[in-house]
Amino acid sequence: MAYEEYRRWIILGFPNVEQGPVLDLVAGSIAGGTAVVSTYPLDLVRTKLAYQVKGAVNVSLRESKPSEQVYKGILDCVKTIYRQNGLKGLYRGMDSCS
């Protein structure tokens, strides 16, 4: 959907542009960037939830120490990240995506 909209906007904004692979490449690139910006916070939350430790952590063979669950769920994770780092926190690490 984004690709079609960007393609239409480019054609309307630049009526002399030739319709072909270059137009498709530009519209597709912008649509891909839109997809990354839209979904990155969800991907970040998914990763943080997947890597949080639950259960017991073995400190040594003789004793076991219960670990603390960092996030209680998706909304708690988003709220915590936002509270600690603002909107910028939800996009931390995005600049290293390629």
N, C-alpha and C positions, 0 to 999 in steps of 0.2 A: 504494500500500500504506500509506504513512504517513497519507494523508488518511483512509482507512477506519479505521485504528487510532485516530487522534485523534478522529474522529467518535464511535467506539464509546466511548472513554474519557470524552468529554464527556457522552454520554447516560447512561453508568453513574454518573459522578460527580455529575451534576446531573439527577436523574430528572424534575424538573418542567420542564426546558427544552423549549421547543416545537421540534419537528423541522420544519425549513423552510430558507429561504434564509439566515437569519442563522446558523444552526448550520453550514450548508455553507460560508459565508464564513469563519467562525472556524476551522473544521477545515482548510479550504484554505489559509488564511493561515499557520497553524502548520506545515502540511506544506510550504509553499513556503519558509518560513524554515529548516526542517530540511534541505531540498534544498540551499539556498545554503551553509549551514554545513558540510554534508557534502562538497560538491564544490569549494568555493572554493580550498583548497590545490592541487588538481589544475589548476584554471584559472590560478592564479598561476604554477605551474611551467611550464605550457604557454606562457604569455606570456613568461616569462623565457627559456625555451629558444628561442622564435621570434625574440626580439630580440637574442640574443647574436650577435656578429659573428664570422664565419669568413672565412678567406682573408686577402687583403691589403687594407690601408687606404691610400688614396692620401693621402700627406702633402703632396706637391707633384707637379708634372708630371715631375720628374726622378727622384725616389726613391719607393720603395714600402716600407712598413714592415709586416712580418707582425703581425697582431693575435693576441692571446691568447684562446683559447677558455675561457670562464668555467666552463662546466659540461660534464661528459662525457656526461651522460644524465639521465634522470628521477630515478633514485635519488640520484645525485651532487648534483643540484640540491636535492632535498628535504633531504639530509643537510647540505649547506652552509648552507642557509637556517636549518635547525634549530640547527646548531652556532653560527652567528653571532648569531641572535636568539631562539632558543628557539621554543616553540610559537606565541608571539605573532607571530613573523616569518612563519609560514605563513598568517596571517590579516591581514597588513599591507595596509591599503587597503580592507578589507571594510566599514569603517564609512562609507565614502563611496559605497558601492553603494546604489542606490535603484531 
